[in-house]
């Protein structure tokens, strides 16, 4: 299966979605940007 990339909008936040081999992956970093736009990695690592 070919990789497909798209975005979804949830509560005003653009979240990247990728699919590969019938599995879907969302970007946790994009979701974390809602809570801490300057340092989203801090949200993910905790």
LINHUVEN-V175454 format. One line per field, one symbol per residue. ss: DSSP state (H for helix, E for strand, - for the rest). A space follows every 50 residues. Layout:
ss = ???
//
This chain:
ss = ---EEEEEEE--EEEEEEEE--EEEE-HHHHHHHH----HHHHHH-
//
